[in-house]
Amino acid sequence: MAESSLKHKTTVSLFWSFLDKFGQQLLNFVSMLVLMNIIAPDAYGMIGSLALFTAFSTILIDSGFGRVLINRKEVSRSDYSAVFYFNVGLSVLIYLLLFFASPRIADLFNTPALVPIARVLFLMLIFNAFGLIQQTLFTKDADFKTLTRVNISALLMADVLAIVLALLGMGVWALVAQLTLYALLRTIFLWVRSPWRPIRGFAFSRLKKYFDLGYKLLLSNTIATTMNNIYPSLIALFHPMSQVAYFNQAKKYQEIPFLTLSNTFRSVAMLILSLVNEQSDRLQRVVRKLIKSIAFLSFPIAFLMILIAEPTFHLFFREKWMASVPYFQVLTLGGMLLPFTFIFNELFIAKERAALFLGIEGVKAVLLTLLIVLLFPKGIMGLAVSWVIYMAITLLLSLLLSRKVIHYSLMHFVRDTFPYLFIALISAGAAYWATLRLEGDLLLILVNAVLVGVLYIALCKLLKLEMSEEIDNWFRK
């Protein structure tokens, strides 16, 4: 594919992928804004305590064989069908295990009410597995427009139902309905929009050629999912459900912009990097451009979020949720590194270096376990700090491996990102001192946002940083 054609495809894909992820996170923000003012923190705590288990509902669609299908250039209809039957069968098996384990899980958290909640919530696993191939095909065709319509429509309908149920006093079941209905509707819409249907019969021989890479990716993502979602479940073992809710909602809110960036760039990276995975020099150029783009956006957003955390929570959620603010501010420091790690993960997958990918996840799991053991005595804030350290180490490990794969080293990363980090810090610091004497939540939010945004863009233009010029050119076109 020519450079200009690849660049055009990347730009269009980024636009629709961003629209999809931003739309989802915006709807999540609005729905949480309404629901958190209606539903008690304990209900959110119960959902949060199951985060470690419900997170597995996304593994089959985000990794494993689905990801291998995107990476391979020639895939037959029989191959797609074999992967479909395998994933559906695996999802049913895991659901049955979790179904019968639900009483044990409820006993673990000393909350009997979790049994029916867990059994309904875990249905997401099966619903998501049924939509795997359709999502894979849309992604492989760079049809992010259709995926955007599917995701936004399903999420909007699920959010509306959740709000109605919350107003009717359904409490935690409003949250359960929101999550499960979204998974179900999304799969139904994918089947409606896609002409693909599985052929009859399961041929294990068709699966074998994807198995070596597929099972490593599936295992890697299982480890990563466990580590990324262990905190709420761990807190639930030793603290009241309200404390689980404060930490978990803080983590969810700080993740909104960073998951938007991560999933936007990841959706494009998994497609573009797979197209140029045999051209190391070109691959490095694409990765560097993605890293600079993320740095340009992630750093100013992070420092602005830390600045306006207290007035934002007070304005939207009142005193009931103010205990989440310190966790939110600390976790944001780790969240701003998340999009970078997503890009490196996609790089390793594109180069089919699954052994490296699996190895790094194993090392990360050991490191996070040690950090938790060391900092858990410091309380919930100690766990928040351990997450930030974990994210920094994760990024460092990814850089060490990327040097072997495409000769992109730590020094390359520093040169690509430090200017944006430094300017973001300067802009946030200036905004902080300028608003010290201001009062009023909304005024503080607006003034800080304007000051950080204007100063950041102005300094980037003044120093003629690459990404500010790229954006100018994009808008001119």
Rosetta blueprint (number, residue, H / E / L):
1 M L
2 A L
3 E H
4 S H
5 S H
6 L H
7 K H
8 H H
9 K H
10 T H
11 T H
12 V H
13 S H
14 L H
15 F H
16 W H
17 S H
18 F H
19 L H
20 D H
21 K H
22 F H
23 G H
24 Q H
25 Q H
26 L H
27 L H
28 N H
29 F H
30 V H
31 S H
32 M H
33 L H
34 V H
35 L H
36 M L
37 N L
38 I L
39 I L
40 A L
41 P H
42 D H
43 A H
44 Y H
45 G H
46 M H
47 I H
48 G H
49 S H
50 L L
51 A H
52 L H
53 F H
54 T H
55 A H
56 F H
57 S H
58 T H
59 I H
60 L H
61 I H
62 D H
63 S L
64 G L
65 F H
66 G H
67 R H
68 V H
69 L H
70 I H
71 N H
72 R L
73 K L
74 E L
75 V L
76 S L
77 R H
78 S H
79 D H
80 Y H
81 S H
82 A H
83 V H
84 F H
85 Y H
86 F H
87 N H
88 V H
89 G H
90 L H
91 S H
92 V H
93 L H
94 I H
95 Y H
96 L H
97 L H
98 L H
99 F H
100 F H
101 A H
102 S H
103 P H
104 R H
105 I H
106 A H
107 D H
108 L H
109 F L
110 N L
111 T L
112 P L
113 A L
114 L H
115 V H
116 P H
117 I H
118 A H
119 R H
120 V H
121 L H
122 F L
123 L L
124 M H
125 L H
126 I H
127 F H
128 N H
129 A H
130 F H
131 G L
132 L H
133 I H
134 Q H
135 Q H
136 T H
137 L H
138 F H
139 T H
140 K H
141 D L
142 A L
143 D L
144 F H
145 K H
146 T H
147 L H
148 T H
149 R H
150 V H
151 N H
152 I H
153 S H
154 A H
155 L H
156 L H
157 M H
158 A H
159 D H
160 V H
161 L H
162 A H
163 I H
164 V H
165 L H
166 A H
167 L H
168 L L
169 G L
170 M L
171 G L
172 V H
173 W H
174 A H
175 L H
176 V H
177 A H
178 Q H
179 L H
180 T H
181 L H
182 Y H
183 A H
184 L H
185 L H
186 R H
187 T H
188 I H
189 F H
190 L H
191 W H
192 V H
193 R H
194 S L
195 P L
196 W L
197 R L
198 P L
199 I L
200 R L
201 G L
202 F L
203 A L
204 F H
205 S H
206 R H
207 L H
208 K H
209 K H
210 Y H
211 F H
212 D H
213 L H
214 G H
215 Y H
216 K H
217 L H
218 L H
219 L H
220 S H
221 N H
222 T H
223 I H
224 A H
225 T H
226 T H
227 M H
228 N H
229 N L
230 I H
231 Y H
232 P H
233 S H
234 L H
235 I H
236 A H
237 L H
238 F H
239 H L
240 P L
241 M H
242 S H
243 Q H
244 V H
245 A H
246 Y H
247 F H
248 N H
249 Q H
250 A H
251 K H
252 K H
253 Y H
254 Q H
255 E H
256 I H
257 P H
258 F H
259 L H
260 T H
261 L H
262 S H
263 N H
264 T H
265 F H
266 R H
267 S H
268 V H
269 A H
270 M H
271 L H
272 I H
273 L H
274 S H
275 L H
276 V L
277 N L
278 E L
279 Q L
280 S H
281 D H
282 R H
283 L H
284 Q H
285 R H
286 V H
287 V H
288 R H
289 K H
290 L H
291 I H
292 K H
293 S H
294 I H
295 A H
296 F H
297 L H
298 S H
299 F H
300 P H
301 I H
302 A H
303 F H
304 L H
305 M H
306 I H
307 L H
308 I H
309 A H
310 E H
311 P H
312 T H
313 F H
314 H H
315 L H
316 F H
317 F H
318 R L
319 E H
320 K H
321 W H
322 M H
323 A H
324 S H
325 V H
326 P H
327 Y H
328 F H
329 Q H
330 V H
331 L H
332 T H
333 L H
334 G H
335 G H
336 M L
337 L L
338 L H
339 P H
340 F H
341 T H
342 F H
343 I H
344 F H
345 N H
346 E H
347 L H
348 F H
349 I H
350 A H
351 K L
352 E L
353 R L
354 A H
355 A H
356 L H
357 F H
358 L H
359 G H
360 I H
361 E H
362 G H
363 V H
364 K H
365 A H
366 V H
367 L H
368 L H
369 T H
370 L H
371 L H
372 I H
373 V H
374 L H
375 L H
376 F H
377 P H
378 K H
379 G L
380 I H
381 M H
382 G H
383 L H
384 A H
385 V H
386 S H
387 W H
388 V H
389 I H
390 Y H
391 M H
392 A H
393 I H
394 T H
395 L H
396 L H
397 L H
398 S H
399 L H
400 L H
401 L H
402 S H
403 R H
404 K H
405 V H
406 I H
407 H L
408 Y L
409 S L
410 L H
411 M H
412 H H
413 F H
414 V H
415 R H
416 D H
417 T H
418 F H
419 P H
420 Y H
421 L H
422 F H
423 I H
424 A H
425 L H
426 I H
427 S H
428 A H
429 G H
430 A H
431 A H
432 Y H
433 W H
434 A H
435 T L
436 L L
437 R L
438 L L
439 E L
440 G L
441 D H
442 L H
443 L H
444 L H
445 I H
446 L H
447 V H
448 N H
449 A H
450 V H
451 L H
452 V H
453 G H
454 V H
455 L H
456 Y H
457 I H
458 A H
459 L H
460 C H
461 K H
462 L H
463 L L
464 K L
465 L L
466 E H
467 M H
468 S H
469 E H
470 E H
471 I H
472 D H
473 N H
474 W H
475 F H
476 R H
477 K L
